[in-house]
Amino acid sequence: MQKTQTMSLFDWGLLLSLSILWGGSFFFSKLALAELPPFTVVLARVAIAAIVLFIYLRATRQGIPTSIGAWGAFFGMGLLNNLIPFSLLFWGQTQIASGLASILNATTPIFAIVVAHFLTTDERMTSNKAAGIVLGFMGVALMMASNAFSTQALPFLALFACLAAALSYGFAGVFGRRFRRMGIAPATSAFGQTTATTIMMIPIAILVDTPWNLAIPSGTTITALVGLGLLSTALAYIIFFHILAVGGATNVSLVTLMIPVSAILLGSLVLGETLQANHFAGMALISLGLISIDGRVFRRLRRI
């Protein structure tokens, strides 16, 4: 019989901490975007994370691949998992509340299932996954129906940008499967992809944002950038890899349900953001969809 992976109370505490760190990324980026353009914020996030992860790898004496194949994979993962989604989410947050962006980002597992169904042979669609996808997209549609419960219209382009970011994360999840086959440790792949993203973002930020024309950022913005790169990226990756090792992919995926909660609380308490009734109703449908995709609740009900 296969041994079931279980998590201790300490590990569940780390899972809660991870949701706060990743939920905090929407808070930190919102603060930074008040003074800096999106591409510059993306560059700062991945550059800080790459430096911290490099120090972590050296401190733990983990090797860094030098092959062309490994770095080709790092650049592909950096594009799909960092450059595209970070840029879209950060631009979207210049138009909509950080809490709403986090809700839309919670559709990532839904897109991942659709992408995996068509691009893999071992992660095919099941009935509970199909039901979860339907519920998830119903939730997104409800949130985008801005006149259903709210008199305030939302910019659809920003909403679609956040959804496109979630779709990119879905492709990244399938693309990232190759690192295990290549024998590259998760922390090493995290360093590789953030480093590759930094290299790709430098010319983009220079050409688009012309940083020499930007005002010197305030202490608040610098602190937000450090929090975004150090806490919400580098430290979050390390915690994620620990939970993945001890609890498995299913347990760590539960963090997706928790991220919007912390993002909404931070946005509401600190930034003064407000969400409408249809946003919370949409989040409820997305949460039900993710629970259906996970399937454990229904398996336990059948055993009762």
C-alpha positions as CSV (number, residue, x, y, z in Angstrom):
1,M,0.0,0.0,0.0
2,Q,1.3,3.5,-0.9
3,K,2.0,5.6,2.1
4,T,-0.1,8.7,2.4
5,Q,1.8,11.9,2.8
6,T,0.8,13.8,5.9
7,M,1.7,17.2,7.3
8,S,2.5,18.2,10.8
9,L,1.0,21.2,12.6
10,F,4.3,23.0,11.8
11,D,3.9,22.2,8.1
12,W,0.3,23.5,8.1
13,G,1.6,26.6,9.7
14,L,4.1,27.0,6.9
15,L,1.3,26.5,4.4
16,L,-0.6,29.4,6.1
17,S,2.6,31.4,6.0
18,L,3.0,30.7,2.3
19,S,-0.5,31.9,1.5
20,I,0.3,35.2,3.4
21,L,3.6,35.6,1.5
22,W,2.0,35.0,-1.9
23,G,-1.1,37.0,-1.0
24,G,1.3,39.7,0.2
25,S,2.8,39.9,-3.3
26,F,-0.4,41.6,-4.5
27,F,-0.1,44.1,-1.6
28,F,3.7,44.8,-2.1
29,S,3.3,45.2,-5.9
30,K,0.3,47.6,-5.5
31,L,2.5,49.8,-3.2
32,A,5.4,49.7,-5.7
33,L,3.2,50.4,-8.7
34,A,2.2,53.7,-7.2
35,E,5.6,55.1,-8.1
36,L,7.1,52.6,-10.6
37,P,5.9,51.2,-13.9
38,P,5.1,47.5,-14.1
39,F,8.1,46.2,-16.0
40,T,10.5,47.9,-13.5
41,V,8.6,46.3,-10.6
42,V,8.9,42.9,-12.4
43,L,12.6,43.3,-12.9
44,A,13.2,44.3,-9.3
45,R,11.2,41.3,-8.0
46,V,13.0,38.7,-10.0
47,A,16.4,40.2,-9.6
48,I,16.2,40.4,-5.8
49,A,14.8,36.8,-5.7
50,A,17.6,35.5,-8.0
51,I,20.3,37.1,-5.7
52,V,18.7,35.7,-2.6
53,L,18.2,32.2,-4.1
54,F,21.8,32.2,-5.3
55,I,23.0,32.9,-1.7
56,Y,20.6,30.1,-0.5
57,L,22.0,27.6,-3.0
58,R,25.6,28.4,-2.1
59,A,24.8,28.2,1.7
60,T,23.2,24.8,1.2
61,R,25.9,23.7,-1.2
62,Q,23.6,22.9,-4.0
63,G,25.0,22.9,-7.5
64,I,24.0,25.2,-10.4
65,P,23.7,23.5,-13.9
66,T,25.8,25.0,-16.7
67,S,24.4,23.0,-19.7
68,I,22.7,24.7,-22.6
69,G,19.7,22.4,-22.2
70,A,19.2,23.4,-18.6
71,W,19.4,27.1,-19.2
72,G,17.2,26.8,-22.3
73,A,14.6,25.2,-19.9
74,F,15.2,28.0,-17.4
75,F,14.5,30.7,-20.0
76,G,11.3,28.9,-21.1
77,M,10.1,28.6,-17.5
78,G,11.1,32.2,-16.7
79,L,9.0,33.4,-19.7
80,L,5.9,31.4,-18.8
81,N,6.1,31.4,-15.0
82,N,7.5,34.9,-14.3
83,L,7.9,37.4,-17.2
84,I,4.4,37.0,-18.8
85,P,2.2,36.5,-15.7
86,F,4.1,39.0,-13.5
87,S,3.9,41.7,-16.2
88,L,0.2,41.1,-16.9
89,L,-0.7,41.0,-13.2
90,F,1.2,44.1,-12.3
91,W,-0.3,46.0,-15.2
92,G,-3.7,44.7,-14.3
93,Q,-3.2,46.0,-10.7
94,T,-2.8,49.5,-12.1
95,Q,-6.4,49.3,-13.1
96,I,-8.1,47.0,-10.5
97,A,-7.8,46.3,-6.8
98,S,-5.1,43.9,-5.7
99,G,-7.7,41.7,-4.0
100,L,-9.7,41.2,-7.3
101,A,-6.4,40.4,-9.1
102,S,-5.7,37.7,-6.6
103,I,-9.2,36.2,-7.1
104,L,-8.6,36.0,-10.8
105,N,-5.2,34.5,-10.2
106,A,-6.9,31.7,-8.2
107,T,-8.2,30.3,-11.5
108,T,-4.6,29.1,-12.3
109,P,-5.4,25.4,-11.4
110,I,-8.4,25.5,-13.6
111,F,-6.3,26.6,-16.6
112,A,-3.6,24.2,-15.6
113,I,-6.0,21.3,-15.9
114,V,-7.2,22.3,-19.3
115,V,-3.7,22.8,-20.6
116,A,-2.5,19.4,-19.1
117,H,-5.4,17.6,-20.6
118,F,-4.4,18.6,-24.1
119,L,-0.6,18.6,-23.7
120,T,0.0,15.5,-21.5
121,T,-1.0,11.9,-21.5
122,D,-1.0,11.3,-17.7
123,E,-3.2,14.2,-16.5
124,R,-6.4,13.7,-18.4
125,M,-9.7,15.3,-17.6
126,T,-12.0,13.7,-15.0
127,S,-15.6,14.3,-14.1
128,N,-14.8,16.2,-10.9
129,K,-12.1,18.3,-12.7
130,A,-14.7,19.1,-15.5
131,A,-17.2,20.2,-12.8
132,G,-14.5,22.3,-11.1
133,I,-13.7,24.0,-14.4
134,V,-17.3,24.8,-15.0
135,L,-17.7,26.3,-11.5
136,G,-14.5,28.2,-11.8
137,F,-15.4,29.9,-15.1
138,M,-18.9,30.6,-13.8
139,G,-17.2,32.4,-10.9
140,V,-15.0,34.4,-13.3
141,A,-18.1,35.3,-15.4
142,L,-19.9,36.5,-12.3
143,M,-17.1,38.7,-11.3
144,M,-16.8,40.2,-14.8
145,A,-20.6,40.9,-15.0
146,S,-19.9,44.2,-13.2
147,N,-23.4,45.4,-13.5
148,A,-25.0,42.3,-11.9
149,F,-24.5,43.5,-8.3
150,S,-22.4,46.6,-8.7
151,T,-22.9,50.0,-10.2
152,Q,-19.1,50.4,-10.8
153,A,-17.9,49.1,-14.2
154,L,-14.5,47.4,-14.3
155,P,-11.9,47.6,-17.0
156,F,-12.3,44.4,-18.9
157,L,-8.8,44.6,-20.4
158,A,-7.3,44.5,-16.9
159,L,-9.5,41.5,-16.0
160,F,-8.5,39.6,-19.1
161,A,-4.8,40.4,-18.4
162,C,-5.1,38.7,-15.0
163,L,-6.8,35.7,-16.6
164,A,-4.1,35.6,-19.2
165,A,-1.6,35.5,-16.4
166,A,-3.3,32.5,-14.9
167,L,-3.3,30.8,-18.3
168,S,0.4,31.4,-18.6
169,Y,0.9,29.8,-15.1
170,G,-1.1,26.9,-16.4
171,F,1.3,26.4,-19.4
172,A,4.2,26.9,-17.0
173,G,3.0,24.0,-14.8
174,V,3.1,21.6,-17.7
175,F,6.4,23.0,-19.0
176,G,8.0,22.8,-15.5
177,R,7.5,19.0,-15.4
178,R,10.7,18.6,-17.4
179,F,12.9,19.8,-14.5
180,R,12.2,16.6,-12.6
181,R,13.0,14.5,-15.6
182,M,16.2,16.5,-16.0
183,G,17.2,15.8,-12.4
184,I,17.2,19.5,-11.5
185,A,16.2,20.3,-7.9
186,P,13.2,22.6,-7.3
187,A,15.3,25.3,-5.6
188,T,17.8,25.3,-8.4
189,S,15.1,25.6,-11.0
190,A,13.7,28.5,-9.0
191,F,17.1,30.3,-9.1
192,G,17.5,29.4,-12.8
193,Q,14.1,30.8,-13.9
194,T,14.4,34.0,-11.8
195,T,17.9,34.6,-13.2
196,A,16.7,34.0,-16.7
197,T,13.8,36.3,-16.2
198,T,16.1,39.0,-14.9
199,I,18.2,38.7,-18.1
200,M,15.1,39.0,-20.3
201,M,13.5,41.8,-18.3
202,I,16.6,44.1,-18.3
203,P,16.2,45.2,-22.0
204,I,12.4,45.4,-21.8
205,A,12.5,47.6,-18.7
206,I,15.2,49.8,-20.3
207,L,13.4,50.3,-23.6
208,V,9.8,50.6,-22.3
209,D,10.2,52.3,-18.9
210,T,13.3,54.4,-19.6
211,P,14.4,54.1,-15.9
212,W,16.7,57.1,-16.2
213,N,13.6,59.3,-16.5
214,L,12.0,57.9,-13.4
215,A,12.0,59.7,-10.0
216,I,14.0,58.2,-7.2
217,P,11.6,55.8,-5.4
218,S,10.5,56.5,-1.9
219,G,11.4,54.4,1.1
220,T,8.0,52.8,1.1
221,T,8.4,51.7,-2.5
222,I,11.9,50.4,-1.9
223,T,10.6,48.4,1.1
224,A,7.8,47.1,-1.0
225,L,10.2,45.9,-3.7
226,V,12.4,44.2,-1.1
227,G,9.3,42.5,0.4
228,L,8.2,41.4,-3.0
229,G,11.5,39.9,-4.0
230,L,12.8,38.6,-0.7
231,L,9.6,37.5,1.0
232,S,7.0,36.9,-1.7
233,T,9.4,35.3,-4.2
234,A,12.6,33.9,-2.7
235,L,11.4,32.9,0.8
236,A,8.0,31.7,-0.7
237,Y,9.8,29.4,-3.1
238,I,11.8,27.8,-0.3
239,I,8.7,27.2,1.8
240,F,6.8,25.9,-1.2
241,F,9.6,23.4,-2.0
242,H,9.6,22.1,1.7
243,I,5.8,21.6,1.7
244,L,6.0,19.9,-1.7
245,A,8.5,17.5,-0.3
246,V,6.7,16.6,2.9
247,G,3.1,17.0,1.9
248,G,2.9,16.4,-1.8
249,A,1.5,18.4,-4.7
250,T,-2.1,18.0,-3.6
251,N,-1.6,19.5,-0.1
252,V,0.5,22.4,-1.4
253,S,-2.1,23.2,-4.0
254,L,-4.5,24.2,-1.2
255,V,-2.6,27.4,-0.8
256,T,-4.4,28.6,-3.9
257,L,-7.6,28.8,-1.9
258,M,-6.0,30.8,0.8
259,I,-4.1,33.5,-1.2
260,P,-7.1,35.6,-2.1
261,V,-8.1,35.8,1.6
262,S,-4.8,37.3,2.7
263,A,-4.6,39.5,-0.4
264,I,-8.1,40.9,0.2
265,L,-7.5,41.5,3.9
266,L,-4.2,43.3,3.3
267,G,-5.8,45.4,0.5
268,S,-8.8,46.2,2.6
269,L,-7.0,47.0,5.9
270,V,-3.9,48.8,4.5
271,L,-4.8,50.1,1.1
272,G,-8.5,50.8,1.7
273,E,-9.6,48.7,-1.3
274,T,-13.2,47.5,-1.5
275,L,-14.7,44.6,-3.4
276,Q,-18.3,44.3,-4.6
277,A,-20.8,41.5,-3.8
278,N,-20.3,39.8,-7.1
279,H,-16.6,39.6,-6.5
280,F,-17.1,37.6,-3.3
281,A,-19.8,35.5,-5.0
282,G,-17.4,34.8,-7.8
283,M,-14.6,33.8,-5.4
284,A,-17.0,31.4,-3.7
285,L,-17.7,29.7,-7.0
286,I,-14.0,29.5,-7.8
287,S,-13.3,28.0,-4.4
288,L,-16.0,25.4,-4.9
289,G,-14.5,24.7,-8.3
290,L,-11.0,24.2,-6.8
291,I,-12.5,21.9,-4.0
292,S,-14.2,19.9,-6.8
293,I,-10.9,19.6,-8.7
294,D,-9.1,18.5,-5.5
295,G,-11.8,15.8,-5.0
296,R,-10.9,14.9,-1.4
297,V,-14.1,16.3,0.1
298,F,-16.3,14.2,-2.3
299,R,-14.2,11.1,-1.6
300,R,-14.7,11.5,2.1
301,L,-18.4,12.1,1.7
302,R,-18.7,8.9,-0.3
303,R,-17.1,7.0,2.6
304,I,-19.6,8.3,5.2
